Amino acid sequence: MSNNAELATFTGWAATTPKAPLERLSYDPGPLGAEEVEVAVEYCGICHSDQSMIDNEWGNARYPFIPGHEVVGTIVRLGEQARGLKLGQRVGIGWYKGSCMHCGSCMEGSHQLCRSVKPTIVGSHGGFADRLRSHWAWAVPLPEGLDPALVGPLFCAGSTVFSPLLEFDIKPTDRVGVVGIGGLGHLALRFLNAWGCEVTAFTSSLNKQDEAKRLGAHKVVASTDSTAMKAIAGSLDFLLVTASADLDWAALIGTLRGKGRLHFVGIVPSAIPVHVFNLIPQQKSLSGSPVGSPSSMATMLEFCARHQILPQVEQFPMSQVNAAIDHLRSGKARYRVVLDASK
């Protein structure tokens, strides 16, 4: 795909109907906004959220649209009011590509909670394309020492599991559990191990035990083993749910100690049945969060560069995007898929 400074049209791979193969689409992006940057896409991850949008699982897809929200590329154009960035700089763009910059949430640094936040692929075209635009604040610079071919999933999956460490002041002395060893969970294990925590991985199958320990878990527990679950009852400070399946929530809440928190970043399909007596006596909490703010993403990237934490990825040429999506659908991805826009 072209990297010329200006393109009259952007071209990418678009979803046209649910579950159908993506098709080539060109569109006119209009004039560059004063606070926008234009990025020549080099790499773009494929996330399960892309698949959910392609299939309209959440009921908010507007066809046709170009998926892709784990973008890494270089800045080729700057709006006249863009700040802190320069031409040729390599940046990443994640699930969101803009916010109002003046509401209370934005002003306190929680841009991701802005009521006018602009998703990258909901009602808009994303990064399975030659170009993508975003507000300058949401184009986060890559530090030196991170491989741009691997870093894309950090802007969605990575940010999603890293921001709770900051938000809830997770300490190196904490005992933390991670439920699910997949695209989100494998990064959570790496982050928490480097953070200094004692890390317990929960999986529905112990055939992932060796892999979980390689990724940073100190202990591995089968979430379907009631005896093993009772053995660790009351021991964890924080439990991060990255899985997207219905589980025994009462048993998982039971693993928490006093003031412990069960926190959701995975999209579980059903409502969570919880009795308040599982929470009140020991002051336990339930919560959830989206991706982090641009500032927390920058902190995450610096942490990753210091500890050389990168996603475990499989690469496909952008021209084979449909094969890559089929690979993701099959459940065989280990653990993220990244598209190379030069191929």
N, C-alpha and C positions, 0 to 999 in steps of 0.2 A: 504494500500500500504506500501511496505517495507521502513524502514528508516535506513537500514544497511549502513555503511560508504561508500562502493563502490558497484556499480551495473554495470554489464557488458552491460545491456540494460536498457533503460528507457521504461516505458509502460504508455500509456494514451488512451484517447478517441479521435479518428481522424475523420475529415470530409473527405469523399472519393469522393463524387459528390455533386453538389449544392442541398441544401434543403433535403438531405437524412439524416436519423438518423446516429449519430456518431457510429463508431465501434472501438473495442479494437485494438490497434496497439503497437507493440514493435519496437524499433529502437536502433541502436548502435550510441551513441553520440560521439564516438571517444575519443582521449586523452583529458584530461582537459588542457585548455590553461593556459599559465603562468600567465595571468592577469584575469583569470576567477574564479568565485566561483560557487559551486554546492549547490543547495538548495533543501532540502526535502520539498515538497509541503505539507502544512497543510490545506490551504484554497485557493480558487480561485474564484473571482467574474466572473459573466457572463455579458458582456457588449453588447450593440447593435452593436458595432463594430465587436464582435465575430460573431454575427448573419450575419452581412453584409459580412464578410469573408467566413463563411460557405456557404452562398448563392451566393458567387462571384458577389455581387452587384457592386463592384468597378472594376471588371475585372482583379484583380491581385492575385487571389488565385491560389496556386499550390498544387494540390491534390496528395497524401494524406497529410494532415497536422493536427497537434493537436492544437486546439484553446486555448485561455486562456491567459490573459495578466493583470490580477489583482491579483497577486500571493502574498501570505504570507507564509513564511516557515522558517526553520532554516538551517543555513549553516552547511553542512556535509563534504565539501572538499574545500580547498583553493589552488589556483595556487601559485607557488613559488614567483610570483611578485605581488600578491594581497595585497592591502594596507588598513589599518585602520579597518579591520574586523577580527572576530575570530570564531573558531568553536563553534557551538551551539548558535550563535547569531541569533535572529529573525529579518528578513529583509522583505522588500517588493520589488517587481519588477513590473513595469507597461508596457505601450505600447512599450517602447524601452528597449533594454537590452544591448546596446553597442554603442560606438561612437569612432572616431579615436583618440581622446585625444591630437591632435597636431595642428588641423586647427585653424583659427582665432576664429570661433564660440566656439569651445571647450575651447580654452585658455582664452576667456573672460567670460566663465561660462555659455554660451548658448549652452550646449551640445545637446539639442533637435533640434537645427538648423544645426547641422553638416551635410554636404552633404553626408557623409558616415554612417549616423546613422543607427543602425540595429534594425528594428522592431522585436518585440518578436514573432509575428505569421505570418508575411509576408515573405514567402520563408523560414520558419523555424518552428520548433515545440515549442508550448507554454506550458501553465501551467495546462491544464486538464490532468495531469499526476502525476507520483510519484516524478519526479525530473525535475528541470529546471536549466540551467546555464545562467550566465550573466557576463558581465564585472563587476569588483568589484565596480566601481564608480556608477553603476546603481542599485546595491543592497542597498537599503536605509534602515538603521536601524530603528526599531520601538522604540519610547520612552516608558518609563514605563507609565502605566495607560491607554493604549489604548487596547481594547479587540481585540485580533488577529482574532477572528471569525467574526468580523464586519468590520475590517479596510481595507480589500482588495480593495473595490471600490474607496478608496481615491487615489490609485496609478494611476488611469486613470481619472474617473469622477471628483474626488476631485481636483487633480492636474490641470486638464483642466480649472476649474472655479476659482481656487485660484490664479494661476499664473498671470492673468491679474490685480489682485489687487496690486501685486508687480510691474509688468511691467509698469503700467500706473499711479502709485503713487496715488491710490484711498485713499481719506482722510476720516476720521471719520465724517467730516462735510458735505460730499458729499451726494447728493440725487441720488440714484442708482435704476434702474429698472432691473428686471429679466423677460425675456420672456420665458415662458414654465415652468411648475412645474412637472418635471419628474426626471429621474435618475441624470441628471446634475443640473437641476434647484432647486431641493429640498436642495442640498448641498450649492448652491450659496446663497440661502436665509439664511441658517444658518450661513455661513461665514460672509456675509455682515452685518447681525444683530449684531453678536459678534464684528465685525470690528468697529461698531459705526455708520454706515450709516443709513439714512432714506431710507427704502427699500419699493419699489413698485413692486408687482407681477402682471404680465400680463398673462392672461389665456383666452382661447377661450370659457371657460365655467365657470360661477360663482359658479357652484356647488363645486368647489375646494376652495372657499373663506375661509372657516373656516380652512381647512387644510393648506393653504398658510400662514395664520396668525399664526397658531400653529408652523409652521416651521421658522417664523421670519419676515414675511412681515408686515409692518405697514399699507399698503394700498393694495387693490386688484382692478385691473381694467380689464374689459372685452375688449380684444383687438379687438373684432368685434363690439363694441359699439362706433359709431362715435362721439356721444355727449360726452361720458366719455373721449374719446381720446382728443377731442378738449379742454376739461376742464383742462387737465394737460399739454397742449402744452407749450413748452419753459421752463419746470421746472426741467428737469433731467440733471445731469452732465455726467452720464455714463449709457448706456443701454446694458446689456449683453444678447445676444440671445443664449439660450440653446436649443430652439425648433428645430425640423427637418421638418418644414413645410413651405410652401410658405405663406407669410403674406403681409399685406399692409405696405410696407416698407416706403413709403412717410409719412404715418401717424405716424409711429414709429420714423422716423427721426424728425418729427415735435414736438415730446415730448422733444427734447433736447434743452438746453439753449445754449448760445454762448460758443464756444470751446467744445461743447459736443461730445461724441464719441459713435457710434453704433458699438458694437464689437461682432463678431461671434465666437462661439465655437461649436454650433450645425451645423450639415451638412444639410443645406437646399437644396432641390432637384433641384431648377431652378436658372438660372442667376438672379441677383438682379438688377431690373431696377431703376436707380437713375439719376435724372437730376442734373447737377452740381450746378444749382441755388438753390437746396435744401441744398447745402454744403457751397458754397463760401461766401454768405453774412454774415453768423455768424460763419464762420471758423469751421464748423462741420467736423467730420472725420468718415470714415469707416475702419474697420480693422478686423483681425482674428488671431487666434493663436492656436497652438497645445497644448499638455501637457507641463508641466514645466520641468525645468532642475532638476537634482538630488538635487542641493542645494535648489531650491525653494520647492521641495517635502519635504525635511527635515524641512524647515521652516514651511510648512503647517502642518506637523505632530506635531511639537511642539505647534503650535497654537491650533490644535485640542485637544491635551492633556491638555492644559491650560484651555480650555473652554468646554471640554468634548463634542466635536462635532464628531459625527459618522454618517455614512450613515444609513438610514432606510432600513433594508434588510429582505429578506426571505431566509431561508436556505434549501438546498436540499443535500442529500448524493451525492458524486461524482458518485456513481454507478447508480444514477437516472438522469444523466446529460441530457438525451433526454427529460425526463419529464420537467426538469427545463427549457430547451430551448423552449419547447412548451408553457410553462407558460409565458416566455418572449415574444414570438411571439404573444400571445393572447392579449398583452397590459395590462395584469392584474397585472404585477409586481409592488409592492409598497415598495421601488422604485428601489431597486437593488436586484439581486439574487446572493447568495454566495454558492459555493459547498464546502462540508466538505470532504476532501480527506481521512479521516479515516473511512469513511462509504461507 
